[in-house]
């Protein structure tokens, strides 16, 4: 029994190290996440401020899995850049940031089935990170994510 547990532990460490090296290798080829997207001329100051705050939240909570350029980790964590799921399933995407996500989803025609835990963000932080994501890497939204919208999402 001890031998089995030891092998399992070594395997878990190997998978962890492999995933870290994969993310690190992919991150070398990506743009600097700190570049704040240039808002469209019709975006107001509130959205611009929300995007700037969301950039910081993304760096702290999201970048490890979805990477600096929002392209995600292939076959593991879905892309946020150019994501049809963000656009087509707006409420579900907000729900996943607020409460986590478990189970299969399809993003840009590709299946993903990794778990995303709840990040423990306040509703205001969810507003900001969603506005950042939905206005970065070529994503553009017509409607700003609002506090009322986020507080209206129930588990």
C-alpha positions as CSV (number, residue, x, y, z in Angstrom):
1,X,0.0,0.0,0.0
2,X,2.8,2.4,0.9
3,X,4.5,1.7,-2.4
4,X,1.3,2.5,-4.3
5,X,0.9,5.8,-2.5
6,X,4.5,6.7,-3.0
7,X,4.1,6.0,-6.8
8,X,0.9,8.1,-6.9
9,X,2.6,10.9,-5.1
10,X,5.6,10.9,-7.5
11,X,3.2,10.8,-10.5
12,X,1.3,13.8,-9.1
13,X,4.5,15.8,-8.7
14,X,5.6,14.9,-12.2
15,X,2.2,16.1,-13.7
16,X,2.5,19.3,-11.7
17,X,6.0,20.0,-12.9
18,X,5.1,19.2,-16.5
19,X,2.1,21.5,-16.4
20,X,4.2,24.4,-14.9
21,X,6.8,23.9,-17.6
22,X,4.2,23.9,-20.3
23,X,2.7,27.1,-19.0
24,X,6.1,28.7,-18.7
25,X,7.1,27.7,-22.2
26,X,3.9,29.0,-23.7
27,X,4.2,32.2,-21.8
28,X,7.6,33.0,-23.4
29,X,5.9,33.4,-26.7
30,X,3.0,35.6,-25.6
31,X,2.5,39.3,-25.5
32,X,2.9,41.2,-22.3
33,X,-0.4,41.0,-20.4
34,X,0.1,44.5,-18.9
35,X,-0.8,46.2,-22.1
36,X,-4.2,47.7,-21.4
37,X,-6.4,47.5,-24.4
38,X,-7.2,50.8,-26.1
39,X,-10.9,51.4,-25.6
40,X,-13.1,52.4,-28.5
41,X,-13.9,56.0,-28.7
42,X,-17.5,55.5,-27.6
43,X,-16.5,53.7,-24.3
44,X,-16.9,55.8,-21.3
45,X,-14.5,56.5,-18.4
46,X,-16.3,54.0,-16.2
47,X,-15.6,51.1,-18.6
48,X,-12.0,52.3,-19.1
49,X,-11.4,52.3,-15.3
50,X,-13.1,48.9,-15.0
51,X,-10.8,47.4,-17.7
52,X,-7.7,48.8,-16.0
53,X,-8.7,47.3,-12.6
54,X,-9.7,44.1,-14.3
55,X,-6.2,43.8,-15.8
56,X,-4.8,43.6,-12.3
57,X,-7.3,41.0,-11.1
58,X,-6.7,38.9,-14.3
59,X,-2.9,38.9,-13.5
60,X,-3.6,37.7,-9.9
61,X,-6.3,35.1,-10.5
62,X,-6.7,34.1,-14.1
63,X,-3.4,34.4,-16.0
64,X,-1.9,31.2,-14.5
65,X,-4.4,29.0,-16.5
66,X,-5.6,31.3,-19.3
67,X,-2.1,32.8,-19.9
68,X,-1.1,36.4,-20.5
69,X,-2.5,36.5,-24.0
70,X,-5.8,34.8,-23.0
71,X,-5.2,31.9,-25.4
72,X,-5.5,29.3,-22.6
73,X,-3.7,26.1,-22.2
74,X,-4.4,23.8,-25.2
75,X,-6.8,20.9,-24.4
76,X,-6.8,21.9,-20.7
77,X,-8.0,25.5,-20.1
78,X,-10.1,27.2,-22.8
79,X,-9.1,30.4,-24.5
80,X,-10.6,33.7,-23.5
81,X,-9.2,35.4,-26.6
82,X,-11.8,35.3,-29.4
83,X,-14.0,33.0,-27.3
84,X,-17.4,32.3,-28.7
85,X,-18.5,31.0,-25.3
86,X,-18.0,34.4,-23.7
87,X,-20.2,36.1,-26.3
88,X,-22.9,33.4,-26.7
89,X,-23.1,32.4,-23.0
90,X,-22.6,35.7,-21.2
91,X,-24.5,34.8,-18.1
92,X,-22.8,31.4,-17.9
93,X,-19.4,33.0,-18.2
94,X,-20.1,35.5,-15.4
95,X,-21.5,32.6,-13.3
96,X,-18.3,30.6,-13.9
97,X,-16.1,33.5,-12.6
98,X,-18.5,34.0,-9.6
99,X,-19.1,30.4,-8.6
100,X,-16.6,28.3,-10.6
101,X,-17.3,25.8,-13.3
102,X,-17.3,22.0,-13.4
103,X,-18.2,19.9,-16.3
104,X,-17.7,20.0,-20.1
105,X,-18.0,23.1,-22.2
106,X,-17.3,23.8,-25.9
107,X,-15.3,26.9,-26.8
108,X,-14.7,27.7,-30.5
109,X,-15.8,24.2,-31.4
110,X,-13.3,22.4,-29.1
111,X,-14.4,20.5,-25.9
112,X,-12.9,21.3,-22.5
113,X,-13.6,19.5,-19.3
114,X,-11.3,21.0,-16.6
115,X,-12.6,22.3,-13.3
116,X,-12.4,26.0,-12.4
117,X,-12.8,26.7,-8.8
118,X,-14.6,29.7,-7.4
119,X,-12.0,32.4,-7.0
120,X,-13.6,34.2,-4.1
121,X,-13.9,37.5,-5.9
122,X,-16.2,40.3,-4.8
123,X,-19.0,41.2,-7.2
124,X,-17.2,44.4,-8.1
125,X,-14.0,42.5,-8.9
126,X,-16.0,40.2,-11.1
127,X,-17.4,43.2,-13.0
128,X,-13.9,44.5,-13.6
129,X,-12.2,41.2,-14.6
130,X,-15.1,40.4,-17.0
131,X,-14.9,43.8,-18.6
132,X,-11.1,43.3,-19.0
133,X,-11.5,39.9,-20.6
134,X,-14.4,40.9,-22.8
135,X,-12.4,43.9,-24.2
136,X,-8.9,42.3,-24.6
137,X,-7.2,40.2,-27.2
138,X,-9.6,41.1,-30.0
139,X,-12.7,40.6,-27.9
140,X,-15.1,43.5,-28.0
141,X,-18.4,43.8,-26.2
142,X,-21.3,46.1,-27.0
143,X,-22.6,46.1,-23.4
144,X,-20.5,46.7,-20.3
145,X,-20.8,44.1,-17.5
146,X,-22.4,45.9,-14.6
147,X,-22.6,45.3,-10.9
148,X,-26.4,44.8,-11.2
149,X,-25.8,42.1,-13.8
150,X,-23.3,40.2,-11.6
151,X,-25.3,40.5,-8.4
152,X,-28.3,39.1,-10.3
153,X,-26.4,35.9,-11.1
154,X,-27.4,33.3,-8.5
155,X,-25.8,29.9,-7.8
